[in-house]
Amino acid sequence: MSSFCKCETPPFHHINFVREELGEDQYGTEVALEPYKECNRVWLVYLIEEPHYANSGRWWRVLITPSERKNFISMLARQFIGNKDWCYIGGSFYNSQSQKKPDKSLFVEKGLTYN
């Protein structure tokens, strides 16, 4: 990233973003694009909530460039995030702490949890 912006530093507050829902992917996971209001950088957000399991909510957040965004659909989200060098993760599964993770192996089997 070329310059520091608050969009790069947790915690991430929904009031600072404009949310564009892309729908669910083939795994039933919510996918959205969230441009930051101040710098217009766009973040891809991948959100899993399993209401039948306590503390199962987790999300991944990665930057997406204008060229990557152009024809982006929700079905591509999981693979897209898995191919990135780093991402932010958070949610009740992680005690609601946001963390930057530099690992490409984001998804483990069906649980989609972070190692």
MARTINU-50296 format. One line per field, with one value per atom (N, C-alpha, C): x, y, z; atom name; residue number from 1. Coordinates in pm, 1 decimal, padded with zeros to 6 digits. Each point is the difference from the previous one (the first is absolute). Layout:
N
X (X	...)
Y (Y	...)
Z (Z	...)
tinu (CA	...)
drenlo (NUM	...)
# end
This chain:
115
X (00083.6	-00083.6	00088.4	-00039.4	00085.7	00005.0	-00107.6	-00000.1	-00091.9	00028.5	-00078.3	-00140.0	-00097.1	-00138.2	-00064.4	-00099.3	-00071.5	-00068.2	-00026.8	-00065.3	00089.0	00130.4	00096.1	00024.2	-00068.0	00025.8	-00127.0	-00002.9	-00115.6	-00009.1	-00115.4	-00123.1	-00066.0	-00074.3	-00070.3	-00144.0	-00039.3	-00134.9	-00086.5	-00115.5	-00087.5	-00043.5	-00002.3	-00043.1	00100.3	00123.0	00103.3	00002.6	-00086.6	-00002.5	-00138.6	-00004.6	-00125.9	-00005.6	-00104.9	-00007.4	-00078.9	00058.4	-00065.2	-00008.0	-00116.6	-00019.7	00013.8	00079.1	00012.6	-00080.9	-00052.2	-00077.4	00084.5	-00048.5	00071.1	00077.0	00107.6	00072.5	-00057.8	00063.9	-00050.4	00006.3	00066.6	00009.5	-00098.0	-00082.5	-00096.6	00061.0	00114.9	00071.6	-00034.4	-00021.8	-00032.6	00124.3	-00016.5	00109.2	-00043.0	00089.7	-00031.8	00126.4	-00020.4	00106.7	-00026.2	00107.4	-00015.1	00102.5	-00038.4	00088.3	00009.2	00121.2	00020.6	-00036.7	-00074.7	-00053.7	00107.2	00112.3	00101.9	00094.8	00045.9	00101.3	-00052.9	-00118.9	-00063.9	00066.4	00095.2	00051.4	-00115.7	-00002.4	-00109.9	00052.0	-00077.0	00031.8	-00103.5	00047.0	-00087.5	-00016.4	-00124.6	-00029.3	-00072.5	00048.6	-00052.6	-00042.0	-00128.8	-00054.7	-00072.2	00042.2	-00062.6	-00063.2	-00127.1	-00069.0	-00076.9	00025.6	-00069.4	-00077.1	-00127.1	-00075.7	-00015.7	00016.0	-00012.5	00128.4	00107.4	00125.1	00035.2	00027.4	00040.6	00137.2	00018.1	00128.3	00055.8	-00086.0	00043.9	00014.8	-00040.8	00006.7	00143.3	00031.1	00133.8	-00007.4	00096.0	00002.5	00143.2	00012.4	00126.2	-00020.5	00103.9	-00007.1	00129.6	-00011.8	00116.1	-00029.7	00106.0	-00014.9	-00026.8	-00080.2	-00027.3	00019.6	00078.0	00030.8	-00116.9	-00002.8	-00107.4	-00005.6	00114.5	-00001.8	-00050.4	00033.3	-00049.4	-00150.4	-00045.5	-00141.5	-00092.0	00054.0	-00079.6	-00103.2	00038.9	-00092.6	-00010.4	00019.9	00003.9	-00139.7	-00010.8	-00126.2	00027.4	-00102.7	00015.2	00061.8	-00025.5	00052.8	00151.9	00063.7	00145.7	00067.6	-00076.4	00056.0	00096.1	-00038.4	00083.5	00136.4	00001.8	00125.0	00081.6	-00067.8	00066.3	00075.5	-00066.4	00063.3	00114.9	-00022.4	00104.0	00125.1	-00012.0	00115.7	00072.1	-00053.7	00063.7	00115.5	00097.0	00115.1	-00033.8	-00102.8	-00038.1	-00145.3	-00056.1	-00136.8	-00019.0	-00112.1	-00042.0	-00102.9	00002.3	-00100.7	-00057.4	-00120.5	-00060.5	-00131.4	-00069.5	-00129.4	00002.3	-00116.9	-00011.5	00087.0	00024.4	00088.2	00139.3	00040.1	00130.6	-00012.8	-00102.0	-00025.9	-00016.7	-00057.0	-00029.6	00122.4	00116.4	00122.7	00029.6	00035.9	00041.8	00150.4	00043.6	00140.7	00039.6	00120.7	00052.0	00078.9	-00033.7	00065.9	00070.5	00129.2	00076.1	00001.0	-00088.1	00002.4	-00099.6	00038.0	-00091.1	-00096.6	00031.3	-00085.4	-00111.5	-00096.2	-00103.8	-00107.7	-00030.2	-00116.4	00040.4	-00058.4	00028.0	-00130.2	-00005.8	-00113.8	-00132.1	-00104.3	-00132.1	-00013.7	00079.6	-00012.7	00043.4	00077.9	00046.7	00067.1	00065.4	00067.3	00143.2	00057.9	00135.6	00095.3	00108.7	00103.3	00082.5)
Y (-00117.6	00117.6	00124.2	00097.9	00115.7	00093.6	00020.5	00089.0	-00054.3	00040.1	-00047.5	00061.3	-00081.8	00045.0	-00075.4	00061.2	-00066.1	-00128.9	-00014.5	-00122.0	-00121.8	00023.6	-00108.8	-00039.7	00065.4	-00022.4	-00038.0	-00121.7	-00039.5	00087.5	00010.4	-00068.1	00069.1	-00076.0	00051.1	00032.1	00124.7	00043.9	00011.1	-00064.7	-00003.2	00139.0	00097.7	00134.6	00067.2	-00053.4	00057.9	-00061.1	-00097.4	-00071.8	00006.8	-00013.6	-00015.8	-00147.1	-00068.0	-00144.6	-00031.9	-00079.4	-00048.3	-00152.2	-00051.4	-00144.3	-00068.2	-00105.5	-00079.2	-00128.8	-00028.6	-00122.2	-00107.5	-00121.9	-00112.7	-00075.3	-00065.6	-00086.5	-00141.0	-00094.6	-00137.5	-00069.3	00061.1	-00056.6	00066.0	00091.9	00068.9	00111.0	00047.2	00105.2	00135.9	00100.2	00134.7	00066.8	00061.7	00067.4	00143.2	00095.0	00140.9	00075.4	00109.6	00095.7	00120.8	00054.9	00114.1	00108.2	00097.4	00114.7	00083.6	00044.2	00086.9	00142.1	00069.4	00131.7	00105.6	-00007.1	00105.4	-00019.1	-00123.1	-00020.4	-00074.4	-00055.8	-00076.6	-00133.3	-00044.8	-00136.2	-00095.6	-00109.1	-00095.4	-00127.4	-00046.0	-00121.8	-00106.1	-00121.5	-00115.6	-00059.1	-00021.6	-00054.9	-00132.9	-00100.5	-00137.3	-00035.9	-00020.0	-00014.7	-00132.7	-00074.6	-00127.9	00012.7	-00035.6	-00006.1	-00131.0	-00079.9	-00126.4	00009.0	00040.6	00027.1	-00119.9	-00119.4	-00118.9	-00030.8	00079.0	-00015.2	00131.8	-00006.7	00120.1	00046.0	00131.5	00061.2	-00052.6	-00016.8	-00051.3	00109.4	00122.0	00108.1	00036.3	00004.2	00040.0	00066.9	00088.1	00071.0	00017.3	00021.7	00029.2	00129.4	00081.6	00129.7	00019.5	00019.6	00023.5	00115.8	00068.4	00105.5	-00062.0	00068.5	-00042.7	00122.0	-00016.5	00111.4	00026.9	00118.2	00028.5	-00102.5	-00045.4	-00098.4	-00136.0	-00038.7	-00125.6	00008.0	00117.4	00020.6	-00000.9	00034.8	00023.6	-00109.4	-00125.0	-00109.3	-00098.4	00049.7	-00087.2	-00048.1	-00129.1	-00057.9	-00076.3	-00019.8	-00062.2	-00140.0	-00073.2	-00136.1	-00005.3	00113.1	00005.9	00038.9	00039.2	00060.6	-00090.1	-00123.1	-00089.9	-00021.1	-00029.2	-00020.4	00129.6	00111.8	00129.9	00028.6	-00018.7	00024.4	-00098.1	-00124.8	-00101.7	00027.6	00078.0	00033.0	00127.3	00070.3	00123.7	-00030.3	00090.1	-00017.5	00026.6	00080.2	00031.6	00042.4	00000.7	00045.6	00036.6	00061.5	00019.4	-00106.8	-00048.9	-00095.1	00051.1	-00043.7	00039.5	-00071.5	00038.0	-00057.8	-00067.0	-00046.2	-00061.3	-00124.9	-00068.9	-00116.9	00039.3	00122.0	00053.1	00097.3	-00016.1	00090.0	00144.1	00017.9	00130.0	00086.1	-00058.7	00073.8	-00004.9	00113.4	00004.7	-00022.4	-00081.4	-00031.9	00000.9	00046.4	-00008.2	-00129.1	-00082.0	-00128.5	-00005.0	-00032.7	-00002.6	-00135.1	-00089.5	-00136.0	-00016.1	-00075.6	-00025.4	-00113.1	-00089.2	-00116.0	00037.7	00075.7	00055.5	-00098.4	-00092.6	-00083.3	-00144.0	-00058.3	-00137.8	-00079.4	-00094.7	-00088.3	00076.3	-00057.8	00061.1	00114.2	-00002.9	00099.4	00138.8	00011.2	00128.9	00082.2	-00065.3	00072.0	00029.2	00091.1	00040.0	-00078.4	-00049.2	-00069.3	00098.3)
Z (00000.0	00000.0	00000.0	-00070.4	-00019.5	00119.6	00070.4	00114.9	00107.9	00122.3	00112.4	-00001.2	00032.0	00009.9	00114.9	00062.6	00109.6	-00045.2	-00127.7	-00048.2	00014.5	00025.9	00014.0	00145.0	00093.7	00141.1	00074.3	00055.6	00082.0	00124.3	00059.4	-00039.1	-00119.3	-00075.9	-00117.0	00040.0	-00017.4	00037.5	-00124.3	00002.2	-00117.6	-00046.3	00089.5	-00040.0	-00093.2	-00007.3	-00086.1	-00140.1	-00023.2	-00126.6	-00061.8	-00131.3	-00072.8	-00039.1	00037.8	-00023.5	-00126.4	-00086.2	-00122.7	00009.0	00029.9	00014.3	-00135.8	-00004.5	-00122.1	00009.2	00119.2	00019.7	00064.9	-00007.4	00059.1	-00107.6	00044.3	-00092.0	00007.5	-00064.7	-00004.4	00135.7	00098.8	00134.5	00096.5	-00048.4	00084.8	00082.0	-00040.7	00070.1	-00060.1	00086.7	-00047.0	-00058.2	-00115.2	-00068.4	-00029.4	00028.6	-00025.1	-00039.3	-00069.3	-00027.3	00087.8	00060.0	00089.0	-00034.0	-00081.9	-00022.1	00127.8	00031.9	00115.2	-00041.6	00081.6	-00037.5	-00022.2	00070.2	-00011.3	-00117.2	-00024.6	-00103.8	-00122.7	00009.7	-00108.1	-00031.8	00083.9	-00017.3	00027.0	-00074.5	00013.2	00066.5	00097.2	00073.2	-00031.8	-00024.4	-00014.6	00139.5	00041.1	00132.2	-00017.5	00070.6	-00006.2	00141.3	00023.7	00134.9	00017.6	00101.5	00034.1	00137.2	00007.3	00129.5	00003.4	00102.1	00018.8	00131.5	-00005.8	00122.2	00093.0	-00052.0	00083.5	00077.9	-00021.5	00074.2	00068.6	00128.7	00074.0	-00048.3	-00005.3	-00037.5	-00132.2	-00097.3	-00129.7	-00105.6	00031.5	-00097.8	-00032.1	-00129.4	-00042.2	-00135.4	-00023.1	-00126.1	-00047.6	-00129.9	-00065.5	-00077.5	-00006.0	-00068.3	-00077.9	-00132.5	-00086.2	-00095.2	-00038.9	-00100.1	-00136.2	-00077.9	-00136.3	-00090.6	-00104.7	-00089.3	-00094.1	-00061.9	-00096.3	-00113.5	-00049.8	-00108.6	00048.7	00123.2	00055.9	00026.4	00036.0	00034.4	-00121.7	-00113.1	-00120.7	-00028.6	-00002.6	-00029.9	00115.9	00121.4	00117.1	00037.7	00032.8	00048.4	00129.7	00078.5	00131.2	-00007.5	-00106.1	-00011.5	-00008.3	-00027.8	-00010.6	00131.2	00100.5	00121.4	00075.4	00023.8	00080.3	-00065.5	-00127.4	-00072.8	-00004.6	-00020.9	-00005.7	00129.7	00113.2	00129.0	00021.9	-00035.6	00016.0	-00081.1	-00106.0	-00084.1	00042.3	00098.2	00045.3	00095.6	00005.9	00088.3	00146.2	00024.7	00137.5	00002.3	00119.3	00018.8	00146.4	00028.6	00138.3	00030.3	00123.0	00045.6	00130.5	00032.9	00126.4	00020.5	00107.6	00032.7	00135.6	00042.8	00132.7	00012.8	-00108.8	00001.8	00049.0	-00029.8	00039.8	00117.5	00080.4	00113.2	-00045.7	-00118.6	-00060.0	-00025.0	00001.8	-00028.1	-00149.5	-00056.6	-00139.4	-00004.2	-00092.8	-00012.1	-00146.7	-00027.7	-00135.4	-00009.7	-00098.8	-00017.3	-00134.6	-00000.8	-00125.3	-00070.2	00036.1	-00051.8	-00114.8	-00102.1	-00112.0	00028.4	00094.0	00027.1	00096.3	-00048.4	00086.2	00038.5	-00086.3	00022.6	00026.3	00102.0	00036.3	-00008.7	-00089.7	-00019.2	00001.2	00055.8	-00002.4	00099.3	00109.0	00104.4	-00041.0	-00107.0	-00049.4	00109.9	00093.2	00107.4	-00039.4	00067.1	-00028.1	00087.3	-00054.9	00078.2	00078.0)
tinu (N	CA	C	N	CA	C	N	CA	C	N	CA	C	N	CA	C	N	CA	C	N	CA	C	N	CA	C	N	CA	C	N	CA	C	N	CA	C	N	CA	C	N	CA	C	N	CA	C	N	CA	C	N	CA	C	N	CA	C	N	CA	C	N	CA	C	N	CA	C	N	CA	C	N	CA	C	N	CA	C	N	CA	C	N	CA	C	N	CA	C	N	CA	C	N	CA	C	N	CA	C	N	CA	C	N	CA	C	N	CA	C	N	CA	C	N	CA	C	N	CA	C	N	CA	C	N	CA	C	N	CA	C	N	CA	C	N	CA	C	N	CA	C	N	CA	C	N	CA	C	N	CA	C	N	CA	C	N	CA	C	N	CA	C	N	CA	C	N	CA	C	N	CA	C	N	CA	C	N	CA	C	N	CA	C	N	CA	C	N	CA	C	N	CA	C	N	CA	C	N	CA	C	N	CA	C	N	CA	C	N	CA	C	N	CA	C	N	CA	C	N	CA	C	N	CA	C	N	CA	C	N	CA	C	N	CA	C	N	CA	C	N	CA	C	N	CA	C	N	CA	C	N	CA	C	N	CA	C	N	CA	C	N	CA	C	N	CA	C	N	CA	C	N	CA	C	N	CA	C	N	CA	C	N	CA	C	N	CA	C	N	CA	C	N	CA	C	N	CA	C	N	CA	C	N	CA	C	N	CA	C	N	CA	C	N	CA	C	N	CA	C	N	CA	C	N	CA	C	N	CA	C	N	CA	C	N	CA	C	N	CA	C	N	CA	C	N	CA	C	N	CA	C	N	CA	C	N	CA	C	N	CA	C	N	CA	C	N	CA	C	N	CA	C	N	CA	C	N	CA	C	N	CA	C	N	CA	C	N	CA	C	N	CA	C	N	CA	C	N	CA	C)
drenlo (1	1	1	2	2	2	3	3	3	4	4	4	5	5	5	6	6	6	7	7	7	8	8	8	9	9	9	10	10	10	11	11	11	12	12	12	13	13	13	14	14	14	15	15	15	16	16	16	17	17	17	18	18	18	19	19	19	20	20	20	21	21	21	22	22	22	23	23	23	24	24	24	25	25	25	26	26	26	27	27	27	28	28	28	29	29	29	30	30	30	31	31	31	32	32	32	33	33	33	34	34	34	35	35	35	36	36	36	37	37	37	38	38	38	39	39	39	40	40	40	41	41	41	42	42	42	43	43	43	44	44	44	45	45	45	46	46	46	47	47	47	48	48	48	49	49	49	50	50	50	51	51	51	52	52	52	53	53	53	54	54	54	55	55	55	56	56	56	57	57	57	58	58	58	59	59	59	60	60	60	61	61	61	62	62	62	63	63	63	64	64	64	65	65	65	66	66	66	67	67	67	68	68	68	69	69	69	70	70	70	71	71	71	72	72	72	73	73	73	74	74	74	75	75	75	76	76	76	77	77	77	78	78	78	79	79	79	80	80	80	81	81	81	82	82	82	83	83	83	84	84	84	85	85	85	86	86	86	87	87	87	88	88	88	89	89	89	90	90	90	91	91	91	92	92	92	93	93	93	94	94	94	95	95	95	96	96	96	97	97	97	98	98	98	99	99	99	100	100	100	101	101	101	102	102	102	103	103	103	104	104	104	105	105	105	106	106	106	107	107	107	108	108	108	109	109	109	110	110	110	111	111	111	112	112	112	113	113	113	114	114	114	115	115	115)
# end
